[in-house]
Amino acid sequence: MIKKSSKIPPAQRAAAKEQIPLYQREFYSWLYESPRLTRWFDHQYLLNILTFGTSSKMVKSCVDEIPISSDVLQMGSTFGDQIGKSAAKVGLYGHYDLLDVSMVQLRHQRNKYCYLYPFMRFINGDASRPIKKRYDIVICYMLLHEVPSATREQIINNALDCLKPKGKAIFIDYNNSVIWHPLRWLVKIFNRLYQPFAEKLWHNEIRNYARNPSGYYWRKTTFLGRMYQKVIVTKKEGLY
């Protein structure tokens, strides 16, 4: 559990910053390591504008997949109300672990939710490294497009490896839209400028990153002309 004191010794701050992956420091630190910008972007109405009205639909679709009183791991913080609504669905008799490599993001989420949802834990760690605990649900919400392909493979397999039998991983992210989509080229230009790893996710299914895809049941749905995807992966029981 992160200490509630907001004052962190300089050496500890430097160590926390050092463990942030190079790609994140290079491309996303301007946002994720800035408390001011984090507060500014952390509004659901803004996300709805940036996702052409789709964010709230994807949040609801994610929450619908979470059983009450389940043991949940979320890989990576998110802006908006996705974490709050997911934690509310879990309820007091479940557990909700939020894993993020950025202490700035964890402090922000802790301040936002620790009193509302005392069953939440805020863990400073890297989702690309193996996870020892096993969970009923693992959520990976709008994270995969921000990481390089090799890291994406590690995150996906870590999410699958830490599932309990019949456990479920929820991946929600960008997808390769239909070719005639009116916003396709706008999104493509934005990705080329600001999200250099996103386009690789267009051309490779999440299932293709799994070491052992036959050990799971796979279900995919899409939003907004296939611009976004939700992939539900359920671990088979007793086979592996």
GROMACS elastic network, one bead per residue, 0.5 to 0.9 nm:
[ bonds ]
;  ai    aj funct       b0    kb
    1     4     6  0.88529   500
    1   120     6  0.89998   500
    1   121     6  0.57320   500
    1   122     6  0.57036   500
    1   123     6  0.64325   500
    1   124     6  0.88219   500
    2     5     6  0.86038   500
    2   106     6  0.82127   500
    2   107     6  0.78989   500
    2   110     6  0.81180   500
    2   121     6  0.79583   500
    2   122     6  0.61608   500
    2   123     6  0.70481   500
    2   124     6  0.80463   500
    3     6     6  0.78538   500
    4     7     6  0.88789   500
    4   107     6  0.85594   500
    4   110     6  0.84262   500
    4   111     6  0.85430   500
    5     8     6  0.74669   500
    6   107     6  0.79491   500
    8    11     6  0.83283   500
    8    12     6  0.64550   500
    8    13     6  0.63339   500
    9    12     6  0.53202   500
    9    13     6  0.63047   500
    9    14     6  0.87479   500
   10    13     6  0.50227   500
   10    14     6  0.61357   500
   10    15     6  0.86195   500
   11    14     6  0.51135   500
   11    15     6  0.62100   500
   11    16     6  0.86515   500
   12    15     6  0.50574   500
   12    16     6  0.61328   500
   12    17     6  0.85613   500
   13    16     6  0.51427   500
   13    17     6  0.61757   500
   13    18     6  0.85788   500
   13   103     6  0.83208   500
   14    17     6  0.51029   500
   14    18     6  0.60643   500
   14    19     6  0.88337   500
   15    18     6  0.50280   500
   15    19     6  0.64880   500
   16    19     6  0.55083   500
   16    20     6  0.69864   500
   16   101     6  0.79679   500
   16   102     6  0.73292   500
   16   103     6  0.67495   500
   16   124     6  0.84199   500
   17    20     6  0.54658   500
   17    21     6  0.89183   500
   17    25     6  0.86567   500
   17    33     6  0.88340   500
   17   101     6  0.87111   500
   17   102     6  0.74084   500
   17   103     6  0.79700   500
   18    21     6  0.78062   500
   18    22     6  0.88684   500
   19    22     6  0.86881   500
   19   101     6  0.73077   500
   19   102     6  0.86311   500
   19   125     6  0.86010   500
   19   126     6  0.83293   500
   20    23     6  0.84853   500
   20    24     6  0.66737   500
   20    25     6  0.66185   500
   20   101     6  0.59314   500
   20   102     6  0.66700   500
   20   126     6  0.80619   500
   21    24     6  0.54356   500
   21    25     6  0.63979   500
   21    26     6  0.86846   500
   21   101     6  0.82723   500
   21   126     6  0.85496   500
   22    25     6  0.50870   500
   22    26     6  0.59938   500
   22    27     6  0.86191   500
   23    26     6  0.50291   500
   23    27     6  0.60590   500
   23    28     6  0.77686   500
   23   146     6  0.88164   500
   23   147     6  0.73362   500
   23   148     6  0.77876   500
   24    27     6  0.53797   500
   24    28     6  0.50184   500
   24    29     6  0.60439   500
   24    32     6  0.86342   500
   24   146     6  0.81044   500
   24   147     6  0.78520   500
   25    28     6  0.59295   500
   25    30     6  0.80941   500
   25    33     6  0.86323   500
   26    29     6  0.66306   500
   26    30     6  0.86757   500
   27    30     6  0.75137   500
   27    31     6  0.89451   500
   27   146     6  0.89784   500
   27   194     6  0.74841   500
   27   195     6  0.77852   500
   27   196     6  0.84796   500
   28    31     6  0.56248   500
   28    32     6  0.61007   500
   28    33     6  0.79525   500
   28   146     6  0.85615   500
   28   194     6  0.87173   500
   28   195     6  0.88489   500
   29    32     6  0.50984   500
   29    34     6  0.73242   500
   30    33     6  0.60848   500
   30    34     6  0.62222   500
   30    37     6  0.83008   500
   31    34     6  0.53604   500
   31    35     6  0.81304   500
   31    36     6  0.86969   500
   31    37     6  0.59089   500
   31    38     6  0.64247   500
   31    41     6  0.89027   500
   32    35     6  0.75185   500
   32    37     6  0.77744   500
   32    38     6  0.64054   500
   32   102     6  0.72856   500
   32   104     6  0.69744   500
   32   105     6  0.65479   500
   33    37     6  0.85202   500
   33    38     6  0.79501   500
   33   102     6  0.71814   500
   33   103     6  0.81800   500
   33   104     6  0.57292   500
   33   105     6  0.74298   500
   34    37     6  0.54460   500
   34    38     6  0.60554   500
   34    39     6  0.86803   500
   34   104     6  0.72530   500
   34   105     6  0.88435   500
   35    38     6  0.50153   500
   35    39     6  0.62120   500
   35    40     6  0.86402   500
   35   104     6  0.64664   500
   35   105     6  0.78693   500
   35   108     6  0.75372   500
   36    39     6  0.53290   500
   36    40     6  0.63271   500
   36    41     6  0.88635   500
   37    41     6  0.60810   500
   37    42     6  0.83926   500
   38    41     6  0.53521   500
   38    42     6  0.59936   500
   38    79     6  0.79192   500
   38   104     6  0.86195   500
   38   105     6  0.76825   500
   38   108     6  0.79346   500
   39    42     6  0.52459   500
   39    43     6  0.80545   500
   39    79     6  0.88512   500
   39   108     6  0.79876   500
   40    43     6  0.72836   500
   41    44     6  0.85646   500
   41    46     6  0.69861   500
   41    47     6  0.79117   500
   41    79     6  0.67878   500
   41    80     6  0.79977   500
   42    46     6  0.78338   500
   42    47     6  0.81434   500
   42    78     6  0.81585   500
   42    80     6  0.50640   500
   42    81     6  0.83303   500
   43    46     6  0.54541   500
   43    47     6  0.66051   500
   43    48     6  0.89277   500
   43    79     6  0.66661   500
   43    81     6  0.75738   500
   44    47     6  0.50706   500
   44    48     6  0.62280   500
   44    49     6  0.87439   500
   44    55     6  0.77696   500
   44    56     6  0.75623   500
   44    79     6  0.73410   500
   44    81     6  0.60930   500
   44    82     6  0.86026   500
   45    48     6  0.50630   500
   45    49     6  0.64334   500
   45    50     6  0.88335   500
   45    53     6  0.87509   500
   45    55     6  0.88097   500
   45    56     6  0.87200   500
   45    80     6  0.78968   500
   46    49     6  0.51193   500
   46    50     6  0.63120   500
   46    51     6  0.86817   500
   46    80     6  0.82074   500
   47    51     6  0.60237   500
   47    52     6  0.83764   500
   47    53     6  0.79651   500
   47    54     6  0.84521   500
   47    55     6  0.61208   500
   47    56     6  0.83068   500
   47    79     6  0.78352   500
   47    80     6  0.68296   500
   48    51     6  0.52003   500
   48    52     6  0.59281   500
   48    54     6  0.59626   500
   48    55     6  0.50422   500
   48    56     6  0.66057   500
   49    52     6  0.51798   500
   49    53     6  0.57812   500
   49    54     6  0.83640   500
   49    55     6  0.84040   500
   50    53     6  0.75782   500
   50    54     6  0.86947   500
   50    55     6  0.83383   500
   51    54     6  0.53624   500
   51    55     6  0.58642   500
   52    55     6  0.78345   500
   52   224     6  0.84238   500
   53    56     6  0.71860   500
   53    57     6  0.79223   500
   54    57     6  0.52998   500
   54    58     6  0.63225   500
   54    59     6  0.87784   500
   54   223     6  0.73685   500
   54   224     6  0.70582   500
   54   228     6  0.86116   500
   55    58     6  0.51704   500
   55    59     6  0.61929   500
   55    60     6  0.86990   500
   55    80     6  0.88636   500
   56    59     6  0.50094   500
   56    60     6  0.61985   500
   56    61     6  0.85308   500
   56    81     6  0.85473   500
   56    82     6  0.83010   500
   57    60     6  0.52236   500
   57    61     6  0.61482   500
   57    62     6  0.86484   500
   57   223     6  0.84727   500
   58    62     6  0.61129   500
   58    63     6  0.86096   500
   58    82     6  0.88206   500
   58   172     6  0.75584   500
   58   223     6  0.79196   500
   58   228     6  0.86046   500
   58   229     6  0.87445   500
   58   230     6  0.79813   500
   59    62     6  0.50897   500
   59    63     6  0.61963   500
   59    64     6  0.86247   500
   59    81     6  0.78225   500
   59    82     6  0.54323   500
   59    83     6  0.88501   500
   59    85     6  0.79172   500
   59    86     6  0.82819   500
   59   141     6  0.89765   500
   60    63     6  0.50723   500
   60    64     6  0.60920   500
   60    65     6  0.88522   500
   60    82     6  0.82023   500
   60    85     6  0.82690   500
   60    86     6  0.88355   500
   61    64     6  0.52450   500
   61    65     6  0.68294   500
   61   230     6  0.82135   500
   62    65     6  0.55018   500
   62    66     6  0.71496   500
   62    82     6  0.81946   500
   62    86     6  0.76766   500
   62   139     6  0.82971   500
   62   141     6  0.85064   500
   62   170     6  0.71107   500
   62   171     6  0.86685   500
   62   172     6  0.77696   500
   62   230     6  0.80788   500
   63    66     6  0.54249   500
   63    67     6  0.85740   500
   63    82     6  0.79920   500
   63    85     6  0.68328   500
   63    86     6  0.53025   500
   63    87     6  0.88408   500
   63    89     6  0.68449   500
   64    67     6  0.78642   500
   64    86     6  0.88065   500
   64    89     6  0.85226   500
   65   137     6  0.88459   500
   65   168     6  0.85561   500
   65   170     6  0.77943   500
   65   232     6  0.84787   500
   66    69     6  0.89136   500
   66    70     6  0.73814   500
   66    72     6  0.84763   500
   66    86     6  0.73456   500
   66    89     6  0.69657   500
   66    90     6  0.70168   500
   66   136     6  0.89793   500
   66   137     6  0.70193   500
   66   168     6  0.87323   500
   67    70     6  0.57577   500
   67    89     6  0.73721   500
   67    90     6  0.66452   500
   67   136     6  0.87805   500
   67   137     6  0.84696   500
   68    88     6  0.89215   500
   68    89     6  0.58099   500
   68    91     6  0.62879   500
   68    93     6  0.81029   500
   68    94     6  0.71958   500
   69    89     6  0.79662   500
   69    91     6  0.56926   500
   69    92     6  0.70309   500
   69    95     6  0.72624   500
   70    90     6  0.58807   500
   70    91     6  0.83214   500
   70    93     6  0.77669   500
   70    95     6  0.65477   500
   70    96     6  0.82310   500
   70   135     6  0.81436   500
   70   136     6  0.60323   500
   70   137     6  0.71172   500
   71    90     6  0.79168   500
   71    94     6  0.55176   500
   71    96     6  0.62179   500
   71    97     6  0.81957   500
   71   134     6  0.84785   500
   71   135     6  0.53677   500
   71   136     6  0.52065   500
   71   137     6  0.63677   500
   71   138     6  0.87113   500
   72    87     6  0.87417   500
   72    90     6  0.79525   500
   72    94     6  0.77921   500
   72    95     6  0.59805   500
   72    97     6  0.61232   500
   72    98     6  0.84899   500
   72   135     6  0.57956   500
   72   136     6  0.60799   500
   72   138     6  0.57793   500
   72   139     6  0.75303   500
   73    95     6  0.83527   500
   73    96     6  0.59246   500
   73    98     6  0.60554   500
   73    99     6  0.73009   500
   73   134     6  0.88870   500
   73   135     6  0.65919   500
   73   136     6  0.83014   500
   73   137     6  0.63177   500
   73   139     6  0.62165   500
   73   140     6  0.87635   500
   73   159     6  0.88174   500
   74    77     6  0.75982   500
   74    83     6  0.84108   500
   74    96     6  0.75254   500
   74    97     6  0.61758   500
   74    99     6  0.60836   500
   74   100     6  0.86171   500
   74   137     6  0.83268   500
   74   138     6  0.57324   500
   74   140     6  0.61318   500
   74   141     6  0.79106   500
   75    97     6  0.86078   500
   75    98     6  0.64158   500
   75    99     6  0.51427   500
   75   100     6  0.65009   500
   75   126     6  0.84952   500
   75   127     6  0.60177   500
   75   138     6  0.74094   500
   75   139     6  0.61553   500
   75   140     6  0.52828   500
   75   141     6  0.75467   500
   75   143     6  0.77934   500
   75   155     6  0.85024   500
   75   159     6  0.82589   500
   76    98     6  0.68179   500
   76    99     6  0.55537   500
   76   101     6  0.76273   500
   76   102     6  0.88427   500
   76   105     6  0.88383   500
   76   126     6  0.87104   500
   76   127     6  0.75518   500
   76   139     6  0.86799   500
   76   140     6  0.70624   500
   76   141     6  0.75382   500
   76   142     6  0.86425   500
   76   143     6  0.67127   500
   77    83     6  0.77635   500
   77    98     6  0.70004   500
   77    99     6  0.72987   500
   77   100     6  0.61681   500
   77   102     6  0.88287   500
   77   105     6  0.65322   500
   77   106     6  0.72965   500
   77   109     6  0.75088   500
   77   141     6  0.84058   500
   77   143     6  0.86860   500
   78    81     6  0.81533   500
   78    82     6  0.69758   500
   78    83     6  0.69254   500
   78   105     6  0.86163   500
   78   109     6  0.88049   500
   78   141     6  0.73512   500
   78   142     6  0.77211   500
   78   143     6  0.85704   500
   79    82     6  0.73579   500
   79    83     6  0.81726   500
   80    83     6  0.77372   500
   80    84     6  0.84279   500
   81    84     6  0.51926   500
   81    85     6  0.60171   500
   81    86     6  0.84037   500
   82    85     6  0.53844   500
   82    86     6  0.60474   500
   82    87     6  0.85406   500
   82   141     6  0.86230   500
   83    86     6  0.51296   500
   83    87     6  0.60146   500
   83    88     6  0.84935   500
   83    98     6  0.87734   500
   83   109     6  0.87216   500
   83   113     6  0.87934   500
   84    87     6  0.51843   500
   84    88     6  0.60926   500
   84    89     6  0.86627   500
   84   112     6  0.88441   500
   84   113     6  0.71498   500
   84   116     6  0.88182   500
   84   117     6  0.85032   500
   85    88     6  0.50417   500
   85    89     6  0.62692   500
   85    90     6  0.87980   500
   86    89     6  0.51664   500
   86    90     6  0.64584   500
   86    91     6  0.89884   500
   86    96     6  0.88672   500
   87    90     6  0.50854   500
   87    91     6  0.64886   500
   87    92     6  0.89811   500
   87    94     6  0.88484   500
   87    95     6  0.84256   500
   87    96     6  0.65845   500
   87   117     6  0.70618   500
   87   119     6  0.87210   500
   87   120     6  0.77821   500
   88    91     6  0.53231   500
   88    92     6  0.83459   500
   88   116     6  0.89103   500
   88   117     6  0.75925   500
   90    93     6  0.74645   500
   90    94     6  0.55568   500
   90    95     6  0.72047   500
   90    96     6  0.75362   500
   91    94     6  0.57402   500
   91    95     6  0.80182   500
   91   117     6  0.80771   500
   91   119     6  0.82282   500
   92    95     6  0.76566   500
   92   117     6  0.75255   500
   92   118     6  0.78924   500
   92   119     6  0.64035   500
   93   119     6  0.80213   500
   94   119     6  0.70509   500
   95   119     6  0.53973   500
   95   120     6  0.61673   500
   95   121     6  0.79812   500
   96   117     6  0.88285   500
   96   119     6  0.63405   500
   96   121     6  0.63034   500
   96   122     6  0.87090   500
   97   119     6  0.85047   500
   97   120     6  0.57140   500
   97   122     6  0.61050   500
   97   123     6  0.69741   500
   98   106     6  0.80192   500
   98   109     6  0.88435   500
   98   120     6  0.73403   500
   98   121     6  0.61251   500
   98   122     6  0.50114   500
   98   123     6  0.59373   500
   98   124     6  0.84688   500
   99   106     6  0.80648   500
   99   121     6  0.84512   500
   99   122     6  0.63026   500
   99   124     6  0.59341   500
   99   125     6  0.58996   500
   99   126     6  0.72968   500
   99   127     6  0.70603   500
  100   103     6  0.74240   500
  100   105     6  0.72703   500
  100   106     6  0.65598   500
  100   122     6  0.79466   500
  100   123     6  0.64689   500
  100   124     6  0.53384   500
  100   125     6  0.54682   500
  100   126     6  0.62819   500
  100   127     6  0.72430   500
  101   105     6  0.82877   500
  101   106     6  0.82576   500
  101   123     6  0.83030   500
  101   124     6  0.53654   500
  101   126     6  0.50600   500
  101   127     6  0.77203   500
  102   105     6  0.53865   500
  102   106     6  0.63931   500
  102   107     6  0.87527   500
  102   124     6  0.68868   500
  102   125     6  0.80383   500
  102   126     6  0.88773   500
  103   107     6  0.59839   500
  103   108     6  0.84124   500
  103   123     6  0.89950   500
  103   124     6  0.65534   500
  104   107     6  0.53438   500
  104   108     6  0.62581   500
  104   109     6  0.87714   500
  105   108     6  0.50789   500
  105   109     6  0.62124   500
  105   110     6  0.85072   500
  106   109     6  0.51347   500
  106   110     6  0.59227   500
  106   111     6  0.84946   500
  106   122     6  0.62425   500
  106   123     6  0.75280   500
  106   124     6  0.72629   500
  107   110     6  0.50031   500
  107   111     6  0.60743   500
  107   112     6  0.84690   500
  107   122     6  0.83133   500
  108   111     6  0.53212   500
  108   112     6  0.62468   500
  108   113     6  0.87916   500
  109   113     6  0.60070   500
  109   114     6  0.77699   500
  109   122     6  0.80361   500
  110   113     6  0.53494   500
  110   114     6  0.50575   500
  110   115     6  0.84038   500
  110   120     6  0.86580   500
  110   121     6  0.84344   500
  110   122     6  0.67391   500
  111   114     6  0.61157   500
  111   115     6  0.79512   500
  112   115     6  0.78282   500
  112   116     6  0.80278   500
  113   116     6  0.51461   500
  113   117     6  0.58500   500
  113   118     6  0.80166   500
  113   120     6  0.79750   500
  114   117     6  0.54378   500
  114   118     6  0.55352   500
  114   119     6  0.81461   500
  114   120     6  0.66879   500
  114   121     6  0.82188   500
  114   122     6  0.88367   500
  115   118     6  0.58078   500
  117   120     6  0.58129   500
  118   121     6  0.80701   500
  125   128     6  0.88987   500
  125   129     6  0.81470   500
  126   129     6  0.57320   500
  126   130     6  0.87177   500
  126   155     6  0.89551   500
  127   130     6  0.74825   500
  127   131     6  0.78431   500
  127   151     6  0.89639   500
  127   154     6  0.80473   500
  127   155     6  0.56523   500
  127   156     6  0.89873   500
  127   158     6  0.73450   500
  127   159     6  0.82120   500
  128   131     6  0.88303   500
  128   151     6  0.60998   500
  128   152     6  0.76979   500
  128   153     6  0.83361   500
  128   154     6  0.51084   500
  128   156     6  0.83086   500
  128   157     6  0.87243   500
  128   158     6  0.68724   500
  129   154     6  0.73096   500
  129   155     6  0.75383   500
  129   158     6  0.71911   500
  130   154     6  0.84483   500
  130   155     6  0.86659   500
  130   157     6  0.89171   500
  130   158     6  0.57720   500
  130   159     6  0.88715   500
  130   161     6  0.83714   500
  130   162     6  0.83864   500
  131   134     6  0.79318   500
  131   158     6  0.65859   500
  131   159     6  0.82054   500
  131   161     6  0.80317   500
  131   162     6  0.63336   500
  132   162     6  0.69590   500
  133   162     6  0.63879   500
  133   163     6  0.86667   500
  134   137     6  0.89878   500
  134   161     6  0.81777   500
  134   163     6  0.53522   500
  134   164     6  0.55573   500
  134   167     6  0.89500   500
  135   138     6  0.66702   500
  135   162     6  0.61846   500
  135   163     6  0.50599   500
  135   164     6  0.55448   500
  135   167     6  0.68278   500
  135   168     6  0.84776   500
  136   162     6  0.88159   500
  136   163     6  0.60539   500
  136   164     6  0.56619   500
  136   165     6  0.80661   500
  136   166     6  0.75958   500
  136   168     6  0.62345   500
  136   169     6  0.83889   500
  137   163     6  0.69407   500
  137   164     6  0.83632   500
  137   167     6  0.58088   500
  137   169     6  0.56686   500
  137   170     6  0.74443   500
  138   159     6  0.62019   500
  138   160     6  0.80550   500
  138   162     6  0.80949   500
  138   163     6  0.72062   500
  138   167     6  0.81482   500
  138   168     6  0.64488   500
  138   170     6  0.61416   500
  138   171     6  0.85141   500
  139   159     6  0.81464   500
  139   168     6  0.86366   500
  139   169     6  0.59431   500
  139   171     6  0.63214   500
  139   172     6  0.82650   500
  140   143     6  0.61311   500
  140   144     6  0.75551   500
  140   155     6  0.88131   500
  140   156     6  0.84919   500
  140   159     6  0.80598   500
  140   169     6  0.76075   500
  140   170     6  0.60125   500
  140   172     6  0.65058   500
  140   173     6  0.83533   500
  141   144     6  0.78981   500
  141   170     6  0.75332   500
  141   171     6  0.58829   500
  141   173     6  0.63953   500
  142   145     6  0.67197   500
  142   146     6  0.78867   500
  142   171     6  0.77617   500
  142   172     6  0.57092   500
  142   174     6  0.73517   500
  143   146     6  0.56398   500
  143   147     6  0.72578   500
  143   152     6  0.87940   500
  143   171     6  0.86565   500
  143   172     6  0.81742   500
  143   173     6  0.70292   500
  144   147     6  0.56941   500
  144   148     6  0.82543   500
  144   149     6  0.86398   500
  144   151     6  0.86466   500
  144   152     6  0.58079   500
  144   155     6  0.80243   500
  144   156     6  0.83924   500
  144   171     6  0.84143   500
  144   172     6  0.85630   500
  144   173     6  0.67824   500
  144   174     6  0.84567   500
  144   197     6  0.85992   500
  144   198     6  0.77868   500
  144   201     6  0.77329   500
  145   148     6  0.79126   500
  145   149     6  0.89496   500
  145   152     6  0.81435   500
  145   173     6  0.68628   500
  145   174     6  0.68155   500
  145   195     6  0.74865   500
  145   196     6  0.85191   500
  145   197     6  0.58011   500
  145   199     6  0.76268   500
  145   200     6  0.79227   500
  145   201     6  0.63182   500
  146   152     6  0.86839   500
  146   195     6  0.64874   500
  146   196     6  0.77782   500
  146   197     6  0.58810   500
  146   198     6  0.62673   500
  147   150     6  0.81973   500
  147   151     6  0.60539   500
  147   152     6  0.58911   500
  147   196     6  0.87517   500
  147   197     6  0.59860   500
  147   198     6  0.78518   500
  148   151     6  0.53854   500
  148   152     6  0.60140   500
  148   153     6  0.87404   500
  148   196     6  0.85255   500
  148   197     6  0.55590   500
  148   198     6  0.84968   500
  148   200     6  0.84402   500
  149   153     6  0.62283   500
  149   154     6  0.87460   500
  149   197     6  0.74345   500
  149   200     6  0.72796   500
  149   201     6  0.82252   500
  149   209     6  0.88690   500
  150   153     6  0.52473   500
  150   154     6  0.65259   500
  150   155     6  0.88673   500
  151   154     6  0.50511   500
  151   155     6  0.61805   500
  151   156     6  0.86268   500
  152   155     6  0.51598   500
  152   156     6  0.61492   500
  152   157     6  0.85969   500
  152   209     6  0.77979   500
  153   156     6  0.52865   500
  153   157     6  0.61929   500
  153   158     6  0.85016   500
  153   206     6  0.86457   500
  153   208     6  0.89156   500
  153   209     6  0.51922   500
  153   210     6  0.70316   500
  153   211     6  0.87175   500
  154   157     6  0.53166   500
  154   158     6  0.59996   500
  154   159     6  0.85406   500
  154   209     6  0.84417   500
  154   210     6  0.89111   500
  155   158     6  0.50945   500
  155   159     6  0.61124   500
  155   160     6  0.86888   500
  156   159     6  0.51431   500
  156   160     6  0.63652   500
  156   161     6  0.86456   500
  156   171     6  0.87579   500
  156   206     6  0.78038   500
  156   207     6  0.88863   500
  156   209     6  0.69541   500
  156   210     6  0.67132   500
  157   160     6  0.50337   500
  157   161     6  0.59106   500
  157   162     6  0.86061   500
  157   209     6  0.75332   500
  157   210     6  0.57568   500
  157   211     6  0.68514   500
  157   212     6  0.87513   500
  158   161     6  0.50160   500
  158   162     6  0.62306   500
  158   163     6  0.88940   500
  159   162     6  0.56398   500
  159   163     6  0.68857   500
  159   169     6  0.66912   500
  160   163     6  0.55639   500
  160   167     6  0.87541   500
  160   168     6  0.81697   500
  160   169     6  0.66515   500
  160   210     6  0.81298   500
  160   216     6  0.86694   500
  160   233     6  0.79266   500
  160   234     6  0.86491   500
  160   235     6  0.76004   500
  161   164     6  0.84300   500
  162   167     6  0.88206   500
  163   166     6  0.77369   500
  163   167     6  0.50456   500
  163   168     6  0.66990   500
  163   169     6  0.74528   500
  163   234     6  0.85311   500
  163   235     6  0.69210   500
  164   168     6  0.81386   500
  164   235     6  0.73722   500
  164   237     6  0.86784   500
  165   168     6  0.87136   500
  165   234     6  0.83850   500
  165   235     6  0.56839   500
  165   236     6  0.62735   500
  165   238     6  0.72728   500
  166   216     6  0.89194   500
  166   234     6  0.58586   500
  166   236     6  0.57010   500
  166   237     6  0.56835   500
  167   233     6  0.83028   500
  167   234     6  0.56888   500
  167   235     6  0.54844   500
  167   236     6  0.82458   500
  167   237     6  0.88976   500
  168   232     6  0.67594   500
  168   233     6  0.55056   500
  168   235     6  0.63684   500
  169   231     6  0.80469   500
  169   232     6  0.58196   500
  169   233     6  0.50585   500
  169   234     6  0.64762   500
  169   235     6  0.83597   500
  170   230     6  0.70756   500
  170   231     6  0.60688   500
  170   233     6  0.66570   500
  170   234     6  0.89714   500
  171   206     6  0.83976   500
  171   229     6  0.78723   500
  171   230     6  0.56086   500
  171   231     6  0.50758   500
  171   232     6  0.64550   500
  171   233     6  0.81864   500
  172   228     6  0.73367   500
  172   229     6  0.56262   500
  172   231     6  0.64689   500
  172   232     6  0.87617   500
  173   201     6  0.87138   500
  173   227     6  0.88396   500
  173   228     6  0.56784   500
  173   229     6  0.55540   500
  173   230     6  0.67636   500
  173   231     6  0.87390   500
  174   177     6  0.86020   500
  174   198     6  0.74245   500
  174   199     6  0.86996   500
  174   201     6  0.71208   500
  174   202     6  0.71933   500
  174   226     6  0.85235   500
  174   227     6  0.59845   500
  174   229     6  0.59690   500
  174   230     6  0.88421   500
  175   198     6  0.89947   500
  175   199     6  0.86961   500
  175   201     6  0.66616   500
  175   202     6  0.51392   500
  175   203     6  0.83471   500
  175   205     6  0.86030   500
  175   222     6  0.78286   500
  175   223     6  0.89102   500
  175   226     6  0.61509   500
  175   229     6  0.54809   500
  175   230     6  0.89753   500
  176   179     6  0.84217   500
  176   184     6  0.87657   500
  176   199     6  0.81835   500
  176   201     6  0.75933   500
  176   203     6  0.67863   500
  176   204     6  0.89812   500
  176   226     6  0.64036   500
  176   227     6  0.58223   500
  176   228     6  0.76403   500
  176   229     6  0.87523   500
  177   180     6  0.82301   500
  177   181     6  0.65520   500
  177   184     6  0.67041   500
  177   202     6  0.79282   500
  177   224     6  0.81421   500
  177   225     6  0.59098   500
  177   228     6  0.75148   500
  178   181     6  0.54845   500
  178   184     6  0.79336   500
  178   225     6  0.60891   500
  178   226     6  0.61421   500
  178   227     6  0.74718   500
  179   182     6  0.87115   500
  179   184     6  0.72882   500
  180   183     6  0.86870   500
  180   184     6  0.75499   500
  181   184     6  0.52252   500
  181   185     6  0.82714   500
  181   224     6  0.89662   500
  181   225     6  0.67034   500
  181   226     6  0.88178   500
  181   227     6  0.83982   500
  182   185     6  0.74925   500
  182   186     6  0.82474   500
  183   186     6  0.52524   500
  183   187     6  0.62081   500
  183   188     6  0.85506   500
  183   227     6  0.89673   500
  184   187     6  0.53656   500
  184   188     6  0.61282   500
  184   189     6  0.87804   500
  184   227     6  0.79530   500
  185   189     6  0.60835   500
  185   190     6  0.84790   500
  186   189     6  0.53112   500
  186   190     6  0.62794   500
  186   191     6  0.86755   500
  187   190     6  0.50316   500
  187   191     6  0.60755   500
  187   192     6  0.85956   500
  188   191     6  0.51437   500
  188   192     6  0.62329   500
  188   193     6  0.87550   500
  188   199     6  0.75445   500
  189   192     6  0.51173   500
  189   193     6  0.63493   500
  189   194     6  0.86732   500
  190   193     6  0.52068   500
  190   194     6  0.59460   500
  190   195     6  0.71498   500
  191   194     6  0.52571   500
  191   196     6  0.58289   500
  191   197     6  0.78473   500
  191   198     6  0.63288   500
  191   199     6  0.69659   500
  192   195     6  0.61046   500
  192   196     6  0.54192   500
  192   197     6  0.84944   500
  192   198     6  0.83819   500
  192   199     6  0.79796   500
  193   196     6  0.68910   500
  195   198     6  0.56551   500
  195   199     6  0.81270   500
  196   199     6  0.70303   500
  196   200     6  0.85785   500
  197   200     6  0.59030   500
  197   201     6  0.74788   500
  198   201     6  0.55213   500
  198   202     6  0.71463   500
  199   202     6  0.51026   500
  199   203     6  0.70795   500
  200   203     6  0.55139   500
  200   204     6  0.65493   500
  201   204     6  0.53849   500
  201   205     6  0.69604   500
  201   206     6  0.77126   500
  202   205     6  0.75845   500
  204   207     6  0.83253   500
  204   208     6  0.66955   500
  204   209     6  0.81513   500
  205   208     6  0.54029   500
  205   209     6  0.74210   500
  206   209     6  0.56309   500
  206   210     6  0.73843   500
  206   231     6  0.77254   500
  207   210     6  0.55514   500
  207   211     6  0.89633   500
  207   213     6  0.64408   500
  207   218     6  0.77448   500
  207   231     6  0.86412   500
  207   233     6  0.88226   500
  208   211     6  0.81159   500
  208   213     6  0.76995   500
  209   212     6  0.89809   500
  209   213     6  0.84658   500
  210   213     6  0.54080   500
  212   215     6  0.57760   500
  212   216     6  0.78764   500
  213   216     6  0.57665   500
  213   217     6  0.80176   500
  213   218     6  0.83051   500
  214   217     6  0.74328   500
  214   236     6  0.88033   500
  215   234     6  0.87524   500
  215   235     6  0.64184   500
  215   236     6  0.58094   500
  215   237     6  0.87169   500
  215   239     6  0.72011   500
  215   240     6  0.65801   500
  216   233     6  0.61588   500
  216   234     6  0.53573   500
  216   236     6  0.52030   500
  216   237     6  0.89014   500
  217   232     6  0.80228   500
  217   233     6  0.55948   500
  217   234     6  0.50454   500
  217   235     6  0.64567   500
  217   236     6  0.68007   500
  218   231     6  0.70030   500
  218   232     6  0.58815   500
  218   234     6  0.66720   500
  219   230     6  0.81685   500
  219   231     6  0.56307   500
  219   232     6  0.50842   500
  219   233     6  0.65215   500
  219   234     6  0.85847   500
  220   229     6  0.69516   500
  220   230     6  0.56477   500
  220   232     6  0.63146   500
  220   233     6  0.87804   500
  221   226     6  0.83958   500
  221   228     6  0.86594   500
  221   229     6  0.58128   500
  221   230     6  0.52884   500
  221   231     6  0.65777   500
  221   232     6  0.86224   500
  222   225     6  0.73499   500
  222   227     6  0.71412   500
  222   228     6  0.55815   500
  222   230     6  0.60734   500
  222   231     6  0.86192   500
  223   226     6  0.51883   500
  223   227     6  0.61081   500
  223   228     6  0.50985   500
  223   229     6  0.61630   500
  223   230     6  0.81845   500
  224   227     6  0.54902   500
  224   228     6  0.66438   500
  225   228     6  0.79345   500
  226   229     6  0.66830   500
  236   239     6  0.64544   500
  236   240     6  0.76078   500
  237   240     6  0.74314   500
